[in-house]
């Protein structure tokens, strides 16, 4: 799997449309790059967009209590609901990722959320995901969550837990690894990469 581009609109701290194209310069020829900036600049939002487009979930919200609610107009929404990532005062938003799958075919995965009639005070609607084959311009999945989940895992070769471990190592887990004593690093590394099986063998 290779990520070609990340596009997002009106998510968390990033207003309007944003595009990160890994096939264009200066990123195309960069062997390594870093996402940097002050707190609130949108670093985590970029990673959220990547996970939302591919899985409709984000690890950042996974540890938040599902029972806690926040007001949303006349309704309430769970604090761990990914629709909370829609920027306040916006009628719609999306996350989109172009990637090359394990079958070497380019795809576009998209997650989107809207308010009723796309009005900023409209009721929050159910989010939607779609998967497009970029070579044939054929829509492979749209609307049916189970169908999308099965297909995206097949095209990526990874589920969300595997993707998080292999591609998107959580900041807190990486920090724990860096600060660990030498004798604890091996155990932590096994946990982060889910390779404990090899030690047991």
C-alpha positions as CSV (number, residue, x, y, z in Angstrom):
1,X,0.0,0.0,0.0
2,X,1.3,3.5,-0.9
3,X,-0.4,6.7,-0.1
4,X,-0.6,9.1,-3.1
5,X,-2.6,12.0,-1.7
6,X,-4.7,13.2,1.3
7,X,-7.4,15.7,0.8
8,X,-9.7,17.1,3.5
9,X,-12.3,19.8,4.0
10,X,-13.5,21.5,7.2
11,X,-12.2,19.0,9.7
12,X,-11.3,20.0,13.3
13,X,-8.7,22.8,13.2
14,X,-8.3,22.9,9.4
15,X,-10.8,25.1,7.6
16,X,-11.6,24.9,3.9
17,X,-10.1,22.4,1.5
18,X,-6.6,21.1,2.1
19,X,-4.5,19.0,-0.2
20,X,-1.3,17.0,0.4
21,X,-0.1,15.5,-2.8
22,X,2.8,13.0,-2.4
23,X,3.2,12.7,-6.1
24,X,4.0,16.4,-6.6
25,X,7.2,18.2,-5.5
26,X,8.5,18.8,-3.0
27,X,7.1,15.6,-1.4
28,X,7.6,13.4,-4.5
29,X,11.4,13.3,-4.2
30,X,11.5,13.5,-0.4
31,X,12.7,10.3,1.2
32,X,11.6,11.4,4.6
33,X,9.4,14.3,5.8
34,X,7.9,15.4,9.1
35,X,4.5,16.9,10.1
36,X,5.5,19.8,12.3
37,X,3.8,22.9,13.8
38,X,2.5,24.4,17.0
39,X,-0.3,22.9,19.0
40,X,-3.6,23.3,17.2
41,X,-2.0,23.7,13.7
42,X,-3.7,20.6,12.4
43,X,-1.0,17.9,12.6
44,X,-3.3,15.3,14.2
45,X,-6.2,16.3,11.9
46,X,-4.2,15.2,8.9
47,X,-3.7,11.8,10.5
48,X,-7.4,11.7,11.5
49,X,-8.3,12.4,7.8
50,X,-6.2,9.5,6.7
51,X,-7.9,7.1,9.1
52,X,-11.4,8.5,8.4
53,X,-11.1,8.1,4.7
54,X,-9.8,4.6,4.9
55,X,-11.7,3.2,8.0
56,X,-14.3,5.7,9.0
57,X,-12.7,5.8,12.5
58,X,-9.7,7.4,14.1
59,X,-7.6,6.1,17.0
60,X,-7.6,9.5,18.6
61,X,-11.3,9.2,19.5
62,X,-11.2,5.4,20.4
63,X,-10.2,6.0,24.1
64,X,-12.9,8.6,24.7
65,X,-15.9,7.5,26.8
66,X,-18.8,6.7,24.5
67,X,-21.4,7.6,27.1
68,X,-20.2,11.3,27.4
69,X,-22.3,13.6,25.2
70,X,-21.9,17.1,23.9
71,X,-24.7,19.4,22.5
72,X,-25.1,19.6,18.8
73,X,-27.9,22.1,18.0
74,X,-31.0,20.6,19.5
75,X,-29.4,17.1,19.6
76,X,-26.6,15.5,21.6
77,X,-23.7,13.5,20.1
78,X,-21.2,11.2,21.7
79,X,-17.8,12.8,22.3
80,X,-16.2,9.8,20.6
81,X,-18.4,10.1,17.5
82,X,-16.1,10.9,14.5
83,X,-18.7,13.4,13.1
84,X,-17.5,15.6,15.9
85,X,-14.4,16.2,13.7
86,X,-16.6,18.3,11.4
87,X,-15.4,21.9,12.0
88,X,-17.9,24.0,14.0
89,X,-19.8,26.5,11.8
90,X,-19.5,24.3,8.7
91,X,-22.3,22.5,6.8
92,X,-20.1,19.7,5.4
93,X,-16.7,18.2,5.4
94,X,-14.8,15.2,4.1
95,X,-11.6,13.2,4.2
96,X,-10.2,11.6,1.0
97,X,-7.2,9.4,0.4
98,X,-5.7,8.2,-3.0
99,X,-3.6,5.1,-2.5
100,X,-2.2,2.2,-4.4
101,X,-3.6,-1.1,-3.1
102,X,-1.8,-4.4,-2.6
103,X,-3.1,-5.3,-6.1
104,X,-1.1,-2.3,-7.5
105,X,-4.3,-0.5,-8.5
106,X,-4.9,3.1,-7.5
107,X,-8.0,3.8,-5.4
108,X,-9.7,6.7,-3.8
109,X,-11.3,6.2,-0.4
110,X,-13.7,8.9,0.9
111,X,-15.5,9.7,4.1
112,X,-17.9,12.6,4.3
113,X,-20.4,14.1,6.6
114,X,-23.0,16.8,6.1
115,X,-25.6,18.7,8.0
116,X,-29.2,18.8,6.8
117,X,-29.3,20.9,3.6
118,X,-25.6,21.6,4.3
119,X,-26.7,24.5,6.6
120,X,-24.5,25.2,9.6
121,X,-27.5,24.8,12.0
122,X,-28.8,21.7,10.2
123,X,-29.1,18.4,11.9
124,X,-25.9,16.2,11.6
125,X,-26.5,13.4,9.1
126,X,-25.0,9.9,9.0
127,X,-21.5,9.8,7.6
128,X,-20.9,8.1,4.3
129,X,-17.9,6.2,2.8
130,X,-17.0,5.3,-0.7
131,X,-14.3,3.5,-2.6
132,X,-13.4,4.4,-6.2
133,X,-11.2,2.5,-8.6
134,X,-9.2,5.3,-10.2
135,X,-8.1,3.3,-13.3
136,X,-11.6,2.4,-14.4
137,X,-13.4,5.3,-12.6
138,X,-15.7,2.6,-11.2
139,X,-17.4,3.1,-7.8
140,X,-16.8,-0.1,-5.9
141,X,-18.5,0.6,-2.6
142,X,-20.8,3.4,-1.4
143,X,-23.2,3.7,1.5
144,X,-23.1,0.1,2.9
145,X,-20.6,0.2,5.8
146,X,-20.0,-3.5,6.0
147,X,-19.4,-3.8,2.2
148,X,-16.9,-0.9,2.4
149,X,-15.0,-2.3,5.4
150,X,-14.6,-5.6,3.8
151,X,-13.4,-4.2,0.5
152,X,-11.0,-1.6,2.0
153,X,-9.3,-4.2,4.1
154,X,-8.9,-6.4,1.0
155,X,-7.4,-3.5,-1.0
156,X,-5.1,-2.3,1.8
157,X,-4.1,-5.6,3.1
158,X,-4.6,-4.2,6.6
159,X,-7.4,-3.6,9.1
160,X,-7.5,-0.5,11.3
161,X,-5.5,-2.1,14.2
162,X,-2.8,-3.3,11.8
163,X,-2.7,0.0,10.0
164,X,-2.4,1.9,13.3
165,X,0.6,-0.3,14.3
166,X,2.3,-0.4,11.0
167,X,1.6,3.1,9.5
168,X,0.1,5.4,12.2
169,X,1.9,4.8,15.5
170,X,0.0,6.7,18.2
171,X,1.9,9.6,19.6
172,X,1.4,8.5,23.2
173,X,2.7,4.9,22.5
174,X,5.7,6.2,20.6
175,X,6.5,8.6,23.5
176,X,6.3,5.7,26.0
177,X,8.7,3.7,23.8
178,X,11.3,6.6,23.6
179,X,11.1,7.2,27.4
180,X,11.3,3.5,28.4
181,X,14.3,1.9,30.1
182,X,16.5,-0.3,27.8
183,X,15.1,-3.5,29.3
184,X,11.5,-2.3,28.7
185,X,11.9,-1.2,25.0
186,X,11.9,-4.7,23.6
187,X,8.6,-5.6,25.3
188,X,7.0,-2.2,24.3
189,X,8.2,-2.7,20.7
190,X,6.6,-6.1,20.6
191,X,3.3,-4.6,21.9
192,X,3.4,-1.7,19.4
193,X,4.1,-4.0,16.4
194,X,2.1,-7.0,17.6
195,X,5.1,-9.3,17.2
196,X,5.0,-10.9,20.7
197,X,4.3,-14.2,18.9
198,X,7.9,-14.4,17.7
199,X,9.3,-14.1,21.2
200,X,7.0,-16.9,22.4
201,X,8.2,-19.1,19.4
